[in-house]
Amino acid sequence: MGLKPEAECYSCFRRGFSDYISRAGIPECEIESYMEPIGANLRRGFTPPVAGVESWKLLRKNSKGGTDIFREEKRDFTAKMLLVYGDLKKRFQRRPDPGVEALAAATWGNLLDVGQGRPLPSVPELMDLFHKPLAVDRREEFMKDLEKADILLILGDNAGETVLDRLFLDLSGFGGQRFYMTREEPVMNDALLQDAEQAGLDSQASLLSSGVDMPA
């Protein structure tokens, strides 16, 4: 059964696109041209990522400031994360199992989302966050599987979190082939190839583009 346009998902899309079109220099009065395809796709039963593809393509086409509306914010946020990278690495290296600790940090890093307007916490605040228990914690199982693996593929998410993905790769001890995959086209503040390069991930993995432009 398709979602109703008044459902929470539709409301979330509207809140997001109200900000996105503003960033793109598009008048607020034009928001319905972006919401109508989303509503129609949700009624057809499309999942939210698929439902938003058409509207994001339209946004990139109409944007007055380039296709990547979060470009400057991503660069700034990644740069700030890189400033604390060395400190974070030293702190994790003093832990009993740096790879497992760094994996938790990369997981919590999903909250470091410039698209939500959150400021970058201090290093002590980051460390407090990274050591909070995860609701679902399968790190030990994952690390055991990694010991037997030949290839590791990481699907990148937001820019800024990319730096923590690099930290995990740096401390994981994984000796096989490493690949890091980013979004194909600008969607929200998700990382592109250039964002991964800025984070220094090209020193830890081969970078790939996913060919996907879904907001997911």
N, C-alpha and C positions, 0 to 999 in steps of 0.2 A: 504494500500500500504506500502511495506517495505521501510525502510530508505536506501538511497544510501550510500555506504561505504565512499564516499568523503564528506558526510554531516558533519555538525558541531559536531554531537554526536560522530561520529567515530574519528574525530580529537581530541576531548576531551579525549576519551579513550586512544588514542595513547600518548598524552601528559602525562596522568596519568601513564600508564604502563611503559613508559620510565623511570620514577622515581621509580616506584614500583619494577621493576626487578633489578634496580641498588641497591636499599635497600636490596633486597633479595640475592645479590651477584651473579646475573645471567648476563652473558655478553649481551651487547646491541645488538649484532648481532643476538640474539635469539628472539628478540621482535616479529618477524612475526609469530612465533608459538603461540603467545598469541593474536595477532591481527586477525589472520585468522578466528578463531571461532567467534570472535565478529562480524567481517564483514559479515560472513555467517548468523549469527543469526539475524543481523539487516536486511539483505535482505529478510529473511523469515518473517519479520514483527514483530519480538519479540521486546518488550519494552526494553529500555536500561538496567534496572536492570536485567532482565532475560537474555539479550544478554551477560552480563559479567560474569555470574555465572561459566561457564565452564573454562574461563581463570583464574578466581580467584582460583578455585580448583587446577588447574595446577600450579599456582604460589605458593600456600601453599605446594604442593607436592615437588616442585623443590627448594624452598628457602634454602639457605645455612645457614641461621641464625635462623631457627625456623619459625613456621607458622605465627606468629604475627610480621610482619615487622615494625610496629609502636609501639611495646611494650614499649620501653624505652621512646620514646617521649610522649606517653600517660601518663605514670607514672609521668614523670617530669611535664607535663602540669597540670595534676590533682593536684599534690602536690602544685604547685604554686597557683592554684585557691583556694586550701584549706587554704593557708596562708592568703588570704584576705577575707575568708568566714566570720569570726567574724566581721570584719569591715563593710563589705557589709550588714550583717544582722542588725547591729546597725543603719546604715544609713536608711535602709528600715523601720525599726521599728519606726523611727521618722516621717515617711510619713503618710498622712491621711489614706491610705488604703494599708497596707503592702502587702497583698496578690495579689492585682491587679498590684502593682508595681513589685513584684517579678515575676509575670507571664510575664510581658514585658521583664524583664531581661533574663528569660529562653528562650524567643523567640529570642531576640537579640544574645543570647549565641551561636546560630548556626554559627555565624561569628567567634567565637573563635575556629578556626579549625587548629590544629597543622598540619594536612595533607596539608594545604596550605602554611605552613612555616611562619605563622604570629606570631610575638612575643606577649607575654601577656601584655596588656596595664596596666597602673597604676590604682589604685583605682579611682582617680578623672576622668581619661579617661574612665574607665568602667561606672562610674555613668553618665557621659555625654552621652555615647552611650545608656545606658539603658533608658534614659529619652527622647530620640528622638522619634517623632511620628511614629507609625507603619502605613504602607501603607494600611493594612486591620486590623482594630482594633475591635475585638468582645469580648474583655476581660470581660466587664460588663455582657454581655449575658452569657458568659461561667460561670462566678462566680455565677450567679443566678441559672443556671442549676446545678452547683455543690452543692448548698445548698439543692437541692432535691434528690441528688444522694446517692446511698449506696456504690457504687464501683467506684474507679478511677484507670484507667490504663494509664500509661505513657509509650510511646514507645521511648526508649533512642536513641540518635544519637551519636554524637562524644564525646570522652572522654575529659573532661574539662567543656563542657556544662553540664555534669552530675552533677557537683557541683551546678550549677544554678538551675537544676531541684530539687535538694535536698533543696535549699533555698526556692523555691516555695512551696514545700511540708511542709517545716518547718513553713512558714508564712501563708499558705492557710487557716488554721482553719478547714480543712476538717476532719470530724470525722469518716468517713466510712472506708471500706476496701481499702487499697492502694496497688497497684501492679506496679512494675517497670520492664519493659521488655527490654532485650538487645539482641544483635546479637548472633547467635549460634556459628559461626566460625569467625575468624579474616577476616575482609574485610575493606580495607582502614584503617582509624583510628577510626572506630566506636567502641563504648563501648561494652565490654564483661562483663560477670558477675563479674570477678575480678576487672574490672575498676569501676563498680558500687559500689562494696564493698569498694574499696579504697576511693571513694568519700563520703563514709558514708551513702549511700542511704539505706543500710540495717537497719539503725536506724529509717528510715521514711517510709519504704514500704517493702513488700515481693518481693524478686527478682525472676524473671523468665527469662528463655532463650526462644527465639522465635522459635527456630528450623529452622530459615531461614538464609541462607548465601548469599543472594542477595546484590549486592552493591547499596543500595538504602537508 
